[in-house]
Amino acid sequence: MSDLPLLTLVIWLPIIGGIAVLASGDRAAEFSKRIALGFSIIVFVVSLGLWAGFDVGTAEMQFVERAVWIPSFDVYYSLGVDGISMPLIILTTFITIFVIIAGWDVITYKPSHYMAAFLIMEGLMVGVFSALDAILFYIFWEAMLIPMFIIIGVWGGPNRVYATIKFFLYTFFGSVFMLVALIYMYFQADSFSILDFHHLQLGMTAQSLIFVAFFLAFAVKVPMFPVHTWLPDAHVEAPTGGSVILAAIMLKIGGYGFLRFSLPITPDASASLDWIIIALSLIAVIYIGFVALVQQDMKKLIAYSSIAHMGFVTLGFFIVFTILRNPEVSGGAVMGIEGGMVQMISHGFISGALFLCVGVLYDRVHSREIADYGGVINTMPWFGAFVVYFAMANAGLPGTSGFVGEFMVILATFRADFWWALLAATTLILAAAFTLWMVKRVVFGEVRNEKVAALQDLNRREAFNLGVLAVAVLILGIWPAPLMEVMHASVENLVAHVSLCKLPDSESANCILQVPAVLSGLTGQP
């Protein structure tokens, strides 16, 4: 509990900043940009207060804020964070700074509207990660689609209308089922509190239907195979900043949803249907990796790479049940979820950096086609060094953040099933293949294009963006302990919750997990 409403500040400051930028207008474009950058930096600094004041020794919700909002329906303005949500909030406020800087000179059409859209979306995404009331969560969840819809639709590529409508329809379709599930649980719990939902005893049929409803919402966001097809189109048509936010933050909201809703609310259905998620995750890791190999568009290649890497996240989350069926290796359940969390943070850094790299080239040559490049390192040595570095991180090179999460998930998967782990490990080979194949054709070799021969190396703005992200990838790669320490208590508590059968007494004989609380320190909520 904090006397200072930090979460309210982190949510509403960027929204207020976005409104201020809109009010400043495009006539004072430079002033608008400075306002946007100033607000993004202030919000990030304020969000660091969450990290500084966070108690790593408890799984209880912290920085809790609660006020009556709609009393007739028992809806509250209720906020709070734990070790699962807080790192994702920091990631959101951190990445937004680079998005603002990346669009500084590039966006010439309505720059104030562009900057405002990202600031408003930042506040809404933080709201998703911190909402403890289901209606508040749903409003933030749906509202964040609007700025991204505008960003792609206004500043996107030639097929932006098609990509925008496809993105909106996919994500909105899944959300409708989630809303139905939330309303059903409200009548069961007589409350919209997400933490109250965690205590519900629901029959297997109800759990299964709720699980499917959540799956349709969160799987689209991740995105999981086969509901992934909207992502490459959205990435290709989105401006650079839109691709960065989409890959670095918005995909993580799907993974967060599985941890906050699916696992603790429907553990028995999750345990019964975990094989579906595991199968789809392995398909994403392997099949999508091969799809990435044949891409000729750099953005599409990185987009498919994101789908493959997010397959590791869902695999790490759902092998927990296979491990818990064998209490002798129950510690692997914590490792799997923590590995998935580390992978989400790492992917935010690496994918964001790779899309920024593509943006650097596109701003100069106005092409994303791999065939239009070659020998870039001859004219842009600093840029070439960054591309190679982030490519290695994307391939899971030890010493970079890309290795840590994947290694933890593979190690945990070995405890669940050797063959699953073997299949998952193929992504290390495939990621190296498609990433380094792109680097070879774009960065190395002889200069074959007059536009490439005339390229100039990174300016200070671009060098700052890529340099800071490179440091973040390195620090998380060699020193992940602070991040894991923050999330450990919350993940342990989550595993303790999902290890318990939550079927009503009349169905207790059908419990799949007859495991007691395998970990100490069980609190009132995951």
C-alpha positions as CSV (number, residue, x, y, z in Angstrom):
1,M,0.0,0.0,0.0
2,S,1.4,3.4,-0.9
3,D,0.2,6.9,0.2
4,L,1.3,8.2,-3.2
5,P,-1.1,7.0,-6.0
6,L,1.8,5.9,-8.2
7,L,-0.3,3.7,-10.4
8,T,-2.9,6.4,-11.1
9,L,0.0,8.7,-12.0
10,V,1.6,6.2,-14.4
11,I,-1.8,5.6,-16.0
12,W,-3.1,9.1,-16.3
13,L,0.0,11.2,-16.8
14,P,0.7,9.9,-20.3
15,I,-3.0,10.3,-21.2
16,I,-3.0,13.9,-19.9
17,G,0.3,14.3,-21.9
18,G,-1.4,13.0,-25.0
19,I,-4.2,15.5,-24.6
20,A,-1.7,18.3,-24.1
21,V,0.2,17.3,-27.2
22,L,-3.0,17.3,-29.2
23,A,-3.9,20.7,-27.9
24,S,-0.5,22.1,-28.9
25,G,-1.2,21.2,-32.5
26,D,0.9,20.7,-35.6
27,R,1.7,24.3,-36.1
28,A,4.1,24.1,-33.2
29,A,5.3,20.6,-34.1
30,E,8.7,20.9,-32.4
31,F,7.1,22.0,-29.2
32,S,4.6,19.1,-29.4
33,K,7.4,16.6,-29.8
34,R,9.2,18.1,-26.8
35,I,6.0,17.9,-24.7
36,A,5.6,14.2,-25.7
37,L,9.2,13.3,-24.9
38,G,9.0,15.2,-21.6
39,F,5.9,13.3,-20.5
40,S,7.3,9.9,-21.6
41,I,10.5,10.5,-19.5
42,I,8.5,11.7,-16.5
43,V,6.2,8.7,-16.6
44,F,9.2,6.4,-16.8
45,V,10.8,8.1,-13.8
46,V,7.6,7.9,-11.8
47,S,7.2,4.2,-12.8
48,L,10.6,3.5,-11.3
49,G,9.1,4.3,-7.9
50,L,7.1,1.1,-8.3
51,W,10.4,-0.8,-8.5
52,A,12.1,1.2,-5.8
53,G,9.2,0.7,-3.3
54,F,8.4,-2.9,-4.2
55,D,8.6,-5.6,-1.5
56,V,10.1,-8.7,-3.1
57,G,9.3,-10.8,-0.1
58,T,5.6,-10.9,-0.5
59,A,3.1,-12.1,-3.2
60,E,0.4,-9.7,-2.0
61,M,-0.8,-6.9,-4.3
62,Q,1.2,-3.7,-3.7
63,F,0.5,0.0,-4.4
64,V,-3.2,-0.8,-4.1
65,E,-5.7,1.9,-4.9
66,R,-9.4,1.4,-4.6
67,A,-12.4,3.7,-5.0
68,V,-16.0,3.2,-5.7
69,W,-16.8,3.7,-9.4
70,I,-20.2,2.2,-10.2
71,P,-21.7,1.2,-6.9
72,S,-24.9,-0.3,-8.4
73,F,-22.8,-3.0,-10.1
74,D,-20.1,-3.2,-7.4
75,V,-17.5,-1.9,-9.9
76,Y,-14.4,-0.3,-8.4
77,Y,-11.5,1.8,-9.6
78,S,-9.2,-0.8,-8.2
79,L,-5.5,-1.0,-9.0
80,G,-2.5,-3.0,-7.7
81,V,0.6,-4.7,-8.9
82,D,2.6,-7.8,-8.0
83,G,5.9,-9.3,-9.2
84,I,4.2,-10.4,-12.5
85,S,2.6,-7.1,-13.6
86,M,5.1,-4.6,-12.3
87,P,8.1,-5.5,-14.6
88,L,5.7,-5.3,-17.6
89,I,4.7,-1.8,-16.5
90,I,8.3,-0.7,-16.4
91,L,8.9,-2.2,-19.8
92,T,5.9,-0.2,-21.2
93,T,7.1,3.1,-19.9
94,F,10.7,2.4,-20.9
95,I,9.9,1.4,-24.5
96,T,7.6,4.4,-25.1
97,I,10.5,6.8,-24.8
98,F,12.3,5.2,-27.7
99,V,9.1,5.2,-29.8
100,I,8.7,9.0,-29.3
101,I,12.4,9.6,-30.2
102,A,12.3,7.3,-33.2
103,G,9.4,9.3,-34.8
104,W,11.1,12.7,-34.1
105,D,12.3,13.5,-37.6
106,V,10.5,10.8,-39.6
107,I,6.8,11.6,-38.9
108,T,5.9,14.8,-40.9
109,Y,2.2,14.2,-41.3
110,K,0.3,15.3,-38.1
111,P,3.2,14.6,-35.8
112,S,1.3,15.9,-32.7
113,H,-1.5,13.3,-33.3
114,Y,1.1,10.6,-33.8
115,M,2.9,11.4,-30.5
116,A,-0.4,11.8,-28.6
117,A,-1.6,8.4,-29.8
118,F,1.4,6.6,-28.3
119,L,1.2,8.5,-25.0
120,I,-2.5,7.7,-24.6
121,M,-1.9,4.1,-25.6
122,E,0.9,3.9,-23.0
123,G,-1.5,4.9,-20.2
124,L,-4.1,2.4,-21.3
125,M,-1.6,-0.5,-21.5
126,V,-0.4,0.3,-18.0
127,G,-4.0,0.2,-16.9
128,V,-4.4,-3.3,-18.3
129,F,-1.4,-4.5,-16.3
130,S,-2.6,-2.8,-13.0
131,A,-6.4,-3.2,-13.1
132,L,-7.8,-5.4,-10.3
133,D,-11.4,-4.9,-11.3
134,A,-12.6,-7.0,-14.2
135,I,-14.7,-4.2,-15.8
136,L,-11.8,-1.7,-15.4
137,F,-9.5,-4.3,-17.0
138,Y,-11.9,-4.8,-19.9
139,I,-12.2,-1.1,-20.6
140,F,-8.5,-0.6,-20.7
141,W,-8.1,-3.8,-22.8
142,E,-10.6,-2.6,-25.4
143,A,-9.6,1.1,-25.3
144,M,-5.9,0.4,-26.1
145,L,-7.0,-0.9,-29.5
146,I,-8.2,2.5,-30.6
147,P,-4.8,4.3,-30.6
148,M,-3.2,1.4,-32.4
149,F,-6.0,1.3,-34.9
150,I,-5.4,5.0,-35.6
151,I,-1.6,4.6,-35.8
152,I,-1.7,1.9,-38.4
153,G,-4.6,3.3,-40.3
154,V,-3.2,6.9,-40.6
155,W,0.6,6.4,-40.7
156,G,0.8,2.9,-42.1
157,G,1.7,1.6,-45.5
158,P,-0.2,1.2,-48.7
159,N,-2.4,-1.7,-47.4
160,R,-2.9,-0.1,-44.0
161,V,-6.8,-0.2,-44.2
162,Y,-6.8,-3.9,-44.7
163,A,-4.2,-4.5,-42.0
164,T,-6.0,-2.2,-39.5
165,I,-9.4,-3.9,-40.0
166,K,-7.9,-7.3,-39.8
167,F,-6.1,-6.4,-36.6
168,F,-9.2,-4.9,-35.0
169,L,-11.6,-7.7,-36.0
170,Y,-9.3,-10.5,-34.7
171,T,-8.6,-8.8,-31.3
172,F,-12.2,-7.6,-30.8
173,F,-13.7,-11.0,-31.7
174,G,-11.8,-12.7,-28.9
175,S,-12.6,-10.0,-26.4
176,V,-16.3,-10.5,-26.7
177,F,-16.0,-14.0,-25.4
178,M,-13.9,-12.8,-22.5
179,L,-16.6,-10.2,-21.6
180,V,-19.2,-13.0,-21.4
181,A,-16.9,-15.0,-19.1
182,L,-16.3,-12.0,-16.9
183,I,-20.1,-11.3,-16.5
184,Y,-20.7,-15.0,-15.7
185,M,-18.1,-14.9,-13.0
186,Y,-19.6,-11.7,-11.6
187,F,-22.9,-13.5,-10.9
188,Q,-21.0,-16.4,-9.3
189,A,-18.8,-14.2,-7.1
190,D,-21.2,-11.3,-6.7
191,S,-18.2,-9.1,-7.4
192,F,-16.1,-7.9,-10.4
193,S,-12.9,-8.2,-8.3
194,I,-10.3,-10.3,-10.2
195,L,-8.9,-11.5,-6.9
196,D,-12.4,-12.7,-5.9
197,F,-12.6,-14.6,-9.1
198,H,-9.5,-16.5,-8.0
199,H,-11.4,-18.0,-5.1
200,L,-14.4,-19.3,-7.1
201,Q,-15.2,-23.0,-7.1
202,L,-16.4,-23.7,-10.6
203,G,-17.5,-27.0,-12.1
204,M,-15.4,-28.5,-14.9
205,T,-17.9,-27.6,-17.5
206,A,-18.0,-24.0,-16.4
207,Q,-14.2,-23.9,-16.0
208,S,-13.7,-25.3,-19.5
209,L,-16.0,-22.8,-21.2
210,I,-14.4,-19.9,-19.3
211,F,-11.0,-21.3,-20.2
212,V,-12.0,-21.3,-23.9
213,A,-13.3,-17.8,-23.7
214,F,-10.1,-16.5,-22.2
215,F,-8.1,-18.5,-24.7
216,L,-9.8,-16.9,-27.6
217,A,-9.0,-13.4,-26.2
218,F,-5.4,-14.0,-25.1
219,A,-4.3,-16.4,-27.8
220,V,-5.1,-13.7,-30.4
221,K,-3.1,-11.2,-28.5
222,V,0.1,-13.4,-28.1
223,P,-0.6,-14.3,-31.0
224,M,-0.7,-18.1,-31.0
225,F,-0.9,-20.4,-34.0
226,P,-3.4,-20.5,-35.9
227,V,-4.8,-17.0,-34.9
228,H,-1.5,-15.3,-35.7
229,T,-2.1,-14.2,-39.3
230,W,-3.1,-10.6,-38.4
231,L,0.4,-9.9,-36.9
232,P,2.6,-10.0,-40.0
233,D,0.1,-7.8,-41.9
234,A,-0.1,-5.3,-39.0
235,H,3.7,-5.1,-38.7
236,V,4.3,-4.7,-42.4
237,E,1.9,-1.8,-42.7
238,A,2.5,-0.1,-39.3
239,P,5.0,2.7,-39.0
240,T,8.2,1.9,-37.1
241,G,6.9,3.1,-33.7
242,G,3.7,1.0,-34.1
243,S,5.7,-2.1,-34.9
244,V,7.9,-1.5,-31.8
245,I,4.9,-1.1,-29.4
246,L,3.0,-4.0,-31.0
247,A,5.9,-6.4,-30.6
248,A,7.5,-5.1,-27.4
249,I,4.3,-4.5,-25.3
250,M,1.0,-5.5,-26.8
251,L,1.9,-9.2,-27.4
252,K,2.9,-9.4,-23.8
253,I,-0.7,-8.5,-22.7
254,G,-1.8,-11.9,-24.0
255,G,0.8,-13.7,-21.9
256,Y,-0.1,-11.6,-18.9
257,G,-3.8,-12.6,-19.3
258,F,-3.0,-16.3,-19.1
259,L,-1.2,-15.7,-15.8
260,R,-3.8,-13.4,-14.3
261,F,-6.9,-15.1,-15.5
262,S,-6.6,-18.6,-17.1
263,L,-4.3,-20.3,-14.7
264,P,-5.6,-19.2,-11.3
265,I,-9.3,-19.0,-12.1
266,T,-9.6,-22.2,-14.2
267,P,-6.7,-24.4,-13.0
268,D,-8.6,-27.7,-13.5
269,A,-9.7,-26.9,-17.0
270,S,-6.1,-25.6,-17.7
271,A,-4.7,-28.9,-16.5
272,S,-7.2,-30.8,-18.6
273,L,-6.6,-28.8,-21.8
274,D,-2.9,-28.0,-21.3
275,W,-1.9,-30.3,-24.1
276,I,-3.7,-28.1,-26.6
277,I,-1.6,-25.0,-25.5
278,I,1.6,-27.1,-25.5
279,A,0.9,-28.4,-29.0
280,L,0.1,-25.0,-30.4
281,S,3.2,-23.5,-28.7
282,L,5.5,-26.2,-30.2
283,I,3.9,-25.6,-33.6
284,A,4.6,-21.9,-33.3
285,V,8.2,-22.6,-32.3
286,I,8.9,-24.9,-35.2
287,Y,6.5,-24.3,-38.0
288,I,6.6,-20.5,-37.8
289,G,10.4,-20.7,-37.6
290,F,10.4,-22.3,-41.0
291,V,7.9,-19.8,-42.3
292,A,10.3,-17.0,-41.2
293,L,13.1,-18.6,-43.2
294,V,11.4,-17.9,-46.5
295,Q,10.4,-14.3,-45.9
296,Q,11.7,-11.6,-48.2
297,D,10.4,-8.7,-46.2
298,M,12.5,-7.8,-43.1
299,K,9.5,-6.8,-41.1
300,K,7.6,-9.9,-41.9
301,L,10.6,-12.0,-40.9
302,I,10.9,-10.3,-37.6
303,A,7.1,-10.6,-37.1
304,Y,7.2,-14.3,-37.6
305,S,10.2,-14.5,-35.3
306,S,8.1,-12.8,-32.6
307,I,5.4,-15.5,-33.0
308,A,8.0,-18.2,-32.6
309,H,9.6,-16.6,-29.6
310,M,6.2,-16.0,-27.9
311,G,5.6,-19.7,-28.3
312,F,8.2,-20.2,-25.7
313,V,6.3,-18.0,-23.3
314,T,3.0,-20.0,-23.6
315,L,5.0,-23.3,-23.4
316,G,6.7,-22.2,-20.2
317,F,3.3,-21.2,-18.7
318,F,1.5,-24.4,-19.4
319,I,4.1,-27.1,-18.7
320,V,3.4,-26.3,-15.1
321,F,0.6,-28.8,-14.9
322,T,2.6,-31.7,-16.4
323,I,5.4,-30.9,-13.9
324,L,2.9,-30.7,-10.9
325,R,1.6,-34.2,-11.7
326,N,5.0,-35.3,-10.6
327,P,5.7,-33.6,-7.3
328,E,9.3,-34.7,-7.3
329,V,10.1,-32.1,-9.9
330,S,7.6,-29.5,-8.9
331,G,10.3,-26.8,-8.7
332,G,10.4,-26.8,-12.5
333,A,6.9,-25.3,-12.6
334,V,8.3,-22.1,-11.0
335,M,11.2,-22.1,-13.4
336,G,8.9,-22.5,-16.4
337,I,6.7,-19.5,-15.6
338,E,9.7,-17.4,-14.6
339,G,11.4,-18.4,-17.8
340,G,8.3,-17.3,-19.8
341,M,8.3,-14.0,-17.9
342,V,12.0,-13.3,-18.6
343,Q,11.4,-14.2,-22.2
344,M,8.6,-11.6,-22.5
345,I,10.8,-8.8,-21.1
346,S,13.7,-9.9,-23.2
347,H,11.6,-10.1,-26.4
348,G,10.4,-6.6,-25.6
349,F,14.0,-5.3,-25.8
350,I,15.2,-7.4,-28.8
351,S,12.1,-7.2,-31.0
352,G,11.8,-3.5,-30.4
353,A,15.4,-3.0,-31.3
354,L,15.1,-5.1,-34.5
355,F,12.1,-3.1,-35.7
356,L,14.0,0.1,-35.0
357,C,16.9,-1.2,-37.1
358,V,14.5,-1.9,-40.0
359,G,13.1,1.6,-39.5
360,V,16.6,3.1,-39.8
361,L,17.0,1.4,-43.3
362,Y,13.5,2.2,-44.4
363,D,13.8,5.9,-43.6
364,R,16.8,6.0,-45.9
365,V,16.0,3.6,-48.8
366,H,12.1,3.3,-48.4
367,S,12.2,-0.5,-48.9
368,R,11.9,-3.4,-46.5
369,E,12.8,-6.0,-49.1
370,I,15.9,-8.0,-48.3
371,A,16.9,-8.2,-51.9
372,D,17.2,-4.4,-52.1
373,Y,20.1,-4.4,-49.7
374,G,23.6,-5.9,-49.3
375,G,26.9,-4.6,-48.0
376,V,25.2,-2.1,-45.6
377,I,28.1,-2.5,-43.2
378,N,30.5,-0.9,-45.7
379,T,28.7,2.4,-45.5
380,M,27.0,2.1,-42.0
381,P,29.6,0.2,-39.8
382,W,28.0,1.3,-36.5
383,F,24.6,0.3,-37.7
384,G,25.9,-3.0,-38.9
385,A,27.4,-3.7,-35.5
386,F,24.1,-3.1,-33.8
387,V,22.2,-5.3,-36.3
388,V,24.6,-8.2,-35.8
389,Y,24.4,-7.8,-32.0
390,F,20.6,-7.8,-31.9
391,A,20.5,-10.7,-34.4
392,M,22.7,-12.7,-32.1
393,A,20.5,-11.9,-29.1
394,N,17.4,-12.9,-31.2
395,A,19.1,-16.2,-31.9
396,G,19.6,-16.8,-28.1
397,L,23.4,-16.2,-27.8
398,P,24.6,-16.8,-24.3
399,G,25.3,-13.5,-22.5
400,T,22.4,-11.8,-24.1
401,S,18.8,-11.6,-22.7
402,G,17.6,-13.8,-25.5
403,F,19.3,-16.8,-24.0
404,V,18.1,-16.6,-20.4
405,G,14.4,-17.0,-20.8
406,E,14.7,-19.7,-23.5
407,F,17.2,-21.7,-21.5
408,M,14.9,-21.6,-18.4
409,V,11.9,-22.7,-20.4
410,I,13.8,-25.6,-22.1
411,L,15.3,-26.7,-18.8
412,A,11.8,-26.7,-17.2
413,T,10.4,-28.5,-20.2
414,F,13.0,-31.2,-19.8
415,R,11.5,-31.9,-16.4
416,A,8.1,-32.3,-18.0
417,D,8.9,-34.3,-21.1
418,F,12.2,-34.9,-22.9
419,W,10.6,-34.9,-26.4
420,W,8.9,-31.6,-25.9
421,A,12.1,-30.0,-24.8
422,L,13.9,-31.4,-27.8
423,L,11.3,-29.9,-30.1
424,A,11.4,-26.6,-28.3
425,A,15.2,-26.5,-28.5
426,T,15.0,-26.6,-32.3
427,T,14.0,-22.9,-32.2
428,L,17.6,-22.1,-31.2
429,I,18.7,-23.5,-34.6
430,L,15.9,-22.0,-36.6
431,A,16.2,-18.6,-35.0
432,A,19.9,-18.6,-35.8
433,A,19.1,-19.7,-39.4
434,F,16.5,-17.1,-40.3
435,T,18.1,-14.2,-38.4
436,L,21.6,-14.7,-39.5
437,W,20.5,-15.4,-43.1
438,M,18.8,-12.0,-43.1
439,V,21.9,-10.4,-41.7
440,K,24.1,-12.0,-44.3
441,R,22.0,-10.7,-47.2
442,V,21.4,-7.3,-45.8
443,V,24.5,-6.3,-43.8
444,F,27.4,-8.2,-45.4
445,G,28.7,-8.8,-48.9
446,E,29.4,-6.3,-51.7
447,V,27.4,-3.1,-52.1
448,R,25.0,-3.8,-55.1
449,N,22.7,-0.9,-54.9
450,E,23.4,2.8,-55.5
451,K,21.1,3.8,-52.6
452,V,23.0,1.6,-50.3
453,A,26.3,3.0,-51.5
454,A,25.1,6.5,-50.5
455,L,23.8,5.6,-47.1
456,Q,25.0,7.5,-44.0
457,D,25.6,5.9,-40.7
458,L,23.5,6.4,-37.6
459,N,22.6,9.9,-36.3
460,R,22.7,10.7,-32.6
461,R,19.0,10.0,-32.2
462,E,19.2,6.5,-33.7
463,A,22.5,5.7,-32.0
464,F,21.0,6.6,-28.6
465,N,17.9,4.4,-29.1
466,L,19.9,1.3,-30.3
467,G,22.7,1.9,-27.8
468,V,20.4,2.0,-24.7
469,L,18.5,-1.1,-25.9
470,A,21.8,-2.9,-26.5
471,V,22.9,-2.2,-22.9
472,A,19.5,-3.4,-21.6
473,V,19.8,-6.7,-23.6
474,L,23.4,-7.2,-22.2
475,I,22.5,-6.4,-18.6
476,L,19.5,-8.8,-18.6
477,G,21.6,-11.4,-20.3
478,I,24.4,-11.4,-17.7
479,W,22.5,-10.3,-14.6
480,P,18.9,-11.4,-14.7
481,A,18.8,-11.8,-10.9
482,P,17.1,-8.5,-10.0
483,L,14.2,-9.3,-12.4
484,M,13.8,-12.8,-11.2
485,E,13.9,-11.7,-7.5
486,V,11.0,-9.3,-8.1
487,M,8.8,-11.9,-9.7
488,H,9.8,-15.0,-7.6
489,A,7.4,-14.7,-4.7
490,S,4.4,-13.9,-7.0
491,V,5.3,-16.8,-9.3
492,E,5.7,-19.2,-6.4
493,N,2.3,-18.2,-5.0
494,L,0.7,-18.6,-8.5
495,V,2.1,-22.1,-8.8
496,A,0.7,-22.9,-5.3
497,H,-2.7,-21.7,-6.4
498,V,-2.8,-23.6,-9.7
499,S,-1.7,-26.8,-7.9
500,L,-5.0,-26.8,-6.0
501,C,-8.2,-28.4,-7.2
502,K,-10.9,-25.7,-7.4
503,L,-13.8,-27.9,-8.4
504,P,-16.8,-27.9,-6.1
505,D,-17.1,-30.7,-3.5
506,S,-19.6,-32.6,-5.7
507,E,-16.9,-32.9,-8.5
508,S,-13.8,-33.3,-6.3
509,A,-13.4,-36.9,-7.4
510,N,-12.6,-35.6,-10.9
511,C,-9.7,-33.4,-9.7
512,I,-6.8,-33.8,-12.1
513,L,-4.3,-32.2,-9.7
514,Q,-4.7,-33.9,-6.3
515,V,-1.6,-31.9,-5.1
516,P,-1.7,-29.9,-1.8
517,A,-0.1,-26.5,-1.7
518,V,3.3,-27.5,-2.7
519,L,4.9,-24.2,-1.8
520,S,4.8,-22.3,1.4
521,G,3.6,-18.7,1.7
522,L,0.2,-19.2,0.0
523,T,-1.7,-15.8,0.1
524,G,-5.2,-14.8,-0.7
525,Q,-4.4,-14.2,-4.4
526,P,-1.8,-15.3,-7.0
